[in-house]
Amino acid sequence: MQKIMQVHFNFLCRQDRANKKGESPVVLRIIFRRERRDIYTGLYCSPLEWDADQGMMYAKSKKCILFNQNLDLIRYKTIQLFDELKFSGIPFTMEDLVQKIKGNEEKPILLAVFLESRKEELQQRVLIDITPTTYEKYERVMRFALDFVQFEYKLKSYPLVQIDVRFLEKFFLYLRSVRKIGNNTSVKYLGAFRTLLMPAMHEGIIRKNPFLELKFKSKKVYKGYLTNEELTCIINADLKSVSLERVRDQFLFCCYTGLAYVDLGQLGKANIRKDNGGTYFIEKPRQKTGQLSIVPLIIPAIEILKKYSNSSDFRDFSWYVSTNQKINEQLKTIGRLSTVEKLLHFHLARHTFATTITLSNGVPIESVSSMLGHATIRQTQDYAKVVALKLTNDMKRVDLVYS
C-alpha cells in the first residue's frame, strides 16, 4: 500500500517556454503511480539563475531567497493536499490530485442535499408507482440518516462520497441503540437507505457499493395469533365503554377479514360487493403494497358491520377509527379485561386471520395469500409453519391419550 501511494514533487525550469524577457516558467512536476504531470506555478526565472539539481534558484540575492521561499510554500501546500486525499480513505487518481492542487476540484455532494432531491423525486411518484406508506418509510429513513450524522459526527450533513461500510455499520447501531428500533426493522431501513443511494452508486459518486460488505440479516420472528378460545374471551369481555367496544369490534372485524389498520380506515361501502351467488366480499387494493385483496365476508364480520349501520344494508356502516397508537393502547385494556394473557396489538388481528380463521380451517395457502394481499406466497408461508407447529402440538396431546 505504501508503495502504491508514493508521490514525487520536483520543480523544473522549462527553458523551452521562455518569454520575451528571456525568463522561463517554473513548473511543479508530479510523478504519481507512473504518471507524470506538470503544473505551472506562475513563477519565472532566468535559466542562468536556476539550480537544476536542487530544483530552486541559486541563493545569491534577496530576490532569489524570496523566490525559493515561494517554492517551499507551494511544495508544502501540495504535500498537504496530497495527504488530505491519501488519508481520506477514498480512492483517487492523478487527475483528482491535479485538480485539487489547481483548486478546481468539485465541491463534494452533501448527503442532506442529495436526500432532499431524492425526496422531491419520490413525492412526484406517490400514487403512480409508490404508495403514500412507502413514501413515508423513505422519508423516515432520510430523517434518521441526517439525525445520525448529527449525533455521530456532529455535522448537519456529510459528504456523499465518504459513505462506506463503516458509516452503515454505525448507522445500524444508531438505529438499534439510540432509536431503540428492532433488528428486522433496522435491516429494512438499511434496505430503504440503499434504494435511496442507488442513483449515487450508479453515477459513481459513491464509487464502491458499501452495502455489499454488510452482514446484517433479518431474524426469524414468531408471528403471534389468537386462538378460538382467546377470541371468545375477547367477545364476552364486559367492557362497559362505548369506545372500548368500538375498538374491540374493529379488532374482531380484522380478525375475520385480515385487513390491516390502514386498510380498515379506508374501508367503505364501495369496497363491499356482492356476487351472483349472494356472497358479499371485500375488494380493495392494499395500501401498503397496492396488491388487490379479495376477502369473502363471513357471518361474524357482517354482524359487526350491522351494528354500525343506520339502515337495513350493513354496507352503510359508519364508525370512527382512532389512531393506531390510541387503538393499541385501548387493546391493552381490552386484553386485561378479557383475561387474555397475550399482549394485544392491532396487527395481531391480521395474524389471527391467517392462522386461526383460515389456514387452521383448511383454506389453501394460495387463497390466504391472495386475501392478505401478499405480493408473494413466501410472505404467507411463515403462517403455515405456525399452523403446522400447532397441529404437531395438538397431535402430541392425542398421542398421550393412546400411550
N, C-alpha and C positions, 0 to 999 in steps of 0.2 A: 504493500500500500504506500509506504514511504517513497519508494522508487517512482511509483506512478505519479505522485504528487510533486515531484521535483520540478523546480522552475528556475530559470536563469534570467537575470536582468543586467543588461550592459548598455552603455552609452557609446554611440558611434558618431563620428563627424562625416556626413555624406558629402564628400568633395565633388561628386558628380552633379550636385544640385546647387552649386554656388550662385549667389545673387550678383547684382551689378557691382556691389561693393567688394566682391571677392570673398565674401563670408559664406560659409557652408552651414546648412542646418544640422543641428544635433538631434539625433533620434534615440528613442528608447527601444532597444531590441529585446524582445521577449522570446524565449525558447521554452516551450511547454508541450510535453507529450509529442515530441518530434516535429512540432510545428514551429514556425518562425514568423514573427510579425514585427514590423517597425512602426512606432508611433512617434509622430513629430512632437517635440517638446515646445516649439515656438522660440527656441534659443538658437542664436547664430554665433559663430566664432571663426577666426582665421585658421585655416589648416596648419599654419606655421606655429600657432599657439596651442595646438591640440596634442595631448599625450595619449596616443592610441593604446598603449599598454595599460595605463591607469584608467582610461575612459574619462578623462577630465582635462581641463586646461592646465598648462604649466603655471604654477603659483608664483608668478613674477611680479604681479601688481595687485593693488586693491581691487581692481576690476575683475581680475582672474579669481581672486578669493571669493568675491560675491557671486560670480558665475558658478563656481564649484559648489557653493552653499545652496544655490537653487537646484543644482543637480542632485545633491544629497536629499533635499526636501522632496523632490519628485520620486526618488528611489524609495524613501521612507513611506510616502503615501501609497505608492504602488504595492509595496510589500504588505501594508495594512489591508488594502483592498483585496489582495490575493488571499490573505489569511481569513478575511470575512467569508469568502467563498469556500475556502478549504474547510473551515470549521462549522459551516452551516449544515453539513451533513447532506447537502443536496448536490447531485452530480452536475458538473458544469464543463463547458468546452472553452477552447481558446477564444472563440468569438465572444462568449459570455464575459470572459476576463477583460478582453479589449474594450468592449462596450462599457464595462463598469469603470475602467480607467478613464475612458473618454467622457464619462458622465452621461452616457446615452442609454444606460440600462433602463428597461421598462419598470415602472413602479409596480410592485407586487400587487396582484389582485387580492383584496381582503375577503375573508370568509363572510363577513357581515354584508358586504356589497354583493357578493355572488349569491348568497342566500336570498337577499331581497329581490334580485332579478328572477330567481327561481320561483319565489313566492308569487310574483306577478304572472309568470307563465302558468303556474298551477291554477291560479284564480280564474284564468281565462278558459281552463279546461273543465271546470266544475260543471257537472250535468251534461258534459259532452262525452268524455271518456274516463272521468274520475268522479266519485261521489263526494258530497259535502263532508261525509265522515272521513273519507280518505284524505281529503284536503286538510281537515282539522288535525289528523295524525301527522302529516308532513309539517304543518305549521307549529305543532307542539315540539317536534324534533328540532326544528330550527331554533326555537326559543331555548330549549335545553342546551343545544350546542353553544349558543352565544353566552348563556349563563355559565356554562362550564369553562369557557375561555376566560371569562371574568374571574371565576373562582380559582382556577388553576394557575393562570399566567398573569392575572391582574391587568388584563388588557380588554379593551372594548371590542377588539377584533383580532384576527390572526391571519398571517399570510397563507393564502390557499395552498401555495406551493410547498409549504412546510408540513402539511398534514401527512403523517406517516403512521405506521402501525403502533408506535408508542403513543401517539396522540389518541388513537382509537382505543387503546387499552386503558388509558387514563379516563377517557370519556365514559367507557363502560363501567369502570369502577365508581365514577362520579354518580352515574345513574343508580347503581346498586346501593352505594353507601350514603351519599348525600341526599339523593332524591327518594331513597327507600323504595325503589321500583324492583319488582321481581325479576328473576333471571330471564324467563321466557319473554317477558315484555321488553326487557332491556335488549335482548337479542333482536327482537322485531324492530326496535327503534334504530339499532345499528344498521339493519337491513334497509330501513327507510332512508337513513342518512347516506348509505351507499347509493341509493337511487338518486338522491338529490345531487350528489357529487359526480354522478356518471358523466355528464357533459364535460366537466373539468378534466376527467381522466381521458375521455375521447379526444379532447383538444390538446392534450399534452401539458396542460397547466399543472396537473398532478402527474408527474412523469412515470410513476410506478404505482400500480393498484395496491394500496396498503391492505385492502380487505382480504387479499389472497393469503395473507400471513396470519389472519385471526383464527383462533381456535375455539371461540365461544360457540356453544351449541345449545339448542333448546332441550330442556329436560322433560321427560315424560311426566305428565301431571294427571293424577286421578280425577276424573270428572265426576263429581258427586251428583246424586239424584235422590229423589224422594220415592219411597215405596208406597204401595197402595194403602198400607196401614197408616203411614205418616200423612198421606193426603187426606185420609178420613179424619184424622185428629185435627188437621187444619180446618176442614169443612165444619166440624162440630164444635170448634172452639167458640166460647161465649166472649165476644169482643166488646160489646156494649159501646161501640163507637162507630158512627156512620163512616168516618174517614178510614178507619181500620178495615171495616167491612168492604169498602170500595177497593182498597188496595188488595185485600185477600181475594176478592172476586177477579180482579185484573190478573193477579198472580196465577190463580187457578185456571183462568181462561188461557193463559200462555202455556200452562202445563198441558192443556188439552189441544193446543194448536201449534206449539213450538215457536210462536212469534217472539222475536227479540224486543227489548224495551222500545227502541226507536221505531220499530215497525208497528208496535201496539199504538203508539201515539199518533201514527199516520193513518191508522185503520178507519175506514168509513164505509158507508152503505155501498158505495160504488165498487168496493173491493169484495163484496159478498155476492156471489152469483148462484144461480140455480140451474142445474142441468135438466135434460129432458126426463130423467128418471125421478125428479123431485128432490135430488140431493143438493144441499147447499154446500158451498165450498168457498174458501178464501182464495183469491187470486191476486197476488201482489208481488212486485219485484222487491227483493231485499234491499234496504237502504245501504247496507254495508258493501255488498258485492254486486248489486244490480241483477243477480240471478232471480229468475221468476220462480216464486214459490206458490204451489197449489196445494191447499190443505182442506180435505173434506171436514165439515163441522160435525162432531159427534154431539149427542144429545146434551151432555153436561155443559158444553160450551154454548149451545143455543139457549139453554135455560138461564145461563148467566146473562146473556145479552137481553133476553126478555125482561129481566129485572130492571134494566135501564132504558127500556123503550117506552115511549108515551103512546104508542099505537099498537095495533094487533100484529104489526110486522116487526119482528125482533130486529130487523136491519135498521130500524130507525133509532137504534140505541144512541145514547149520548152520555158520556162520562168525562170527568176531568182526570187527566193523567199528570200526577205530580212529577217533580224532577226525579231522576234516577237516584240521587243521593237521599232525597226525602223518602222515597218508596223503600229503599234498602233499610233506612232507619226504622220505618214502621214494620217492615217484615221481621226485624229482630224482636220487636214487641209481640208480634203475632206468633212467632216461634215460641216465645216463653209462655204465652197464654195457652198455646195448643200443646204444650209439653213435648214438642219435637226437639230432640237434642241437637240436631244438625243446625248449623248457622244458616239461616235463610237469607238469600240474596236473589235478586230478580232473575239473573241468568240461570239460576238453578232450575227454573221452570222449563227452560229450553232443554236442559239435560234430562229432566224428568220425562218430557215428551218423547225424547229419542230412546230412552231406555224402558221405563215402566209402561208408558202408554202404547208405544208402537213395537219396538224390537222384541220386548218380552212377550208380546201377544202375537208373534209370528209374522209381523209385517216385514216384507223383504227389505233388505238394507238399501237396495236401489230406490225403492219408493220413499223410504225415510230420508235418504239423501236429497231427493227431489223436493220433498215437503219442507225440509230445513233450508233449502236454497243454497246448499253447499256447491261450490264450484267443482269439486272433485269428490269422488266417493271415498278417497283416503281420509277426508275430514270426518267422515261418519264412522269409519272403521274402529276408532277408539271406543265409541259407544257399544259397538258389537262385542268388543273384548270385555267390557264391563258386564254385559249381559251373559256372556259365556262364563265369566267368573261366578256370577250369581247362580247360574244353572248348576255349575260344578258344586258350589256350596250347598245348594238345595239337595242335590243327589247324595251328598255325603250324609245328610240327615236321614235320607231314605235308607242308605246303606246301614246306618246304625240300627234302624228298626229291624232289619233282617240279619244282623250279625249276632 
